[in-house]
Amino acid sequence: MDHRLLEIIACPVCNGKLSYDKENFELICKLDRLAFPVRDGIPVLLDHEARELPLDGEK
């Protein structure tokens, strides 16, 4: 994931900062606990495509 792209894109739900999870090919919004997929190098920033992340301590 291009670091310059990470500087300009934002969470479509809250407009917060996203971080890249290399292992799962996802962009993570920690505020909303959402993971947006990156498919073929393209971020899919659609809220209905995101998966909810568990609370800390949950599995």
N, C-alpha and C positions, 0 to 999 in steps of 0.2 A: 504494500500500500504506500503510495506516494505521500510523504510527510507534508508536502505543500497542500495536497488535497485535504488532509486532516485538519489543516489550519483554517480552511474556509468553509467546510461543510459543518452542519449542525444537526442535532436531533430534530426531526420533523414534528415531534410532539411538544417539546419544551424549548427548543432552540438552544439547548445546552451543548457542551463540548462532548465529542465522541472520541473514544479510544479504540485502537485496533487490536483485536485478539487474533494473533497469527495462527495459533493452533486450531481454532474453529472457523477461521475466515469470516469473522463477524465484526461489526462496529458496535461498540457497547456504549449505552447511555446509563451511567451510574445513577443519575437522578430519578429516571423513570424505571430503572431496572429492566431495560429492553435491549435485545441483541438483534441487530439488523444484519441480514446475510450479505456477503460479498460474493457475487457469482461472476465467474470469468473476469475477475478484476474490477467489476462494476458494482458499487454499493447500491443495494436495493433499499431505499429509504421510504418505504411505505409502511404505515403503522400496522396494517393488516398482515404484512409479511414478517413482522418482528415476532420474536418469541420472548416471553416473560422470563426473567431471571429469578431464581429463588432468593429468598431472604438469606442473609448470612446465617449459616448454621443449618439451613434446610438442605435436603437432598432432592 
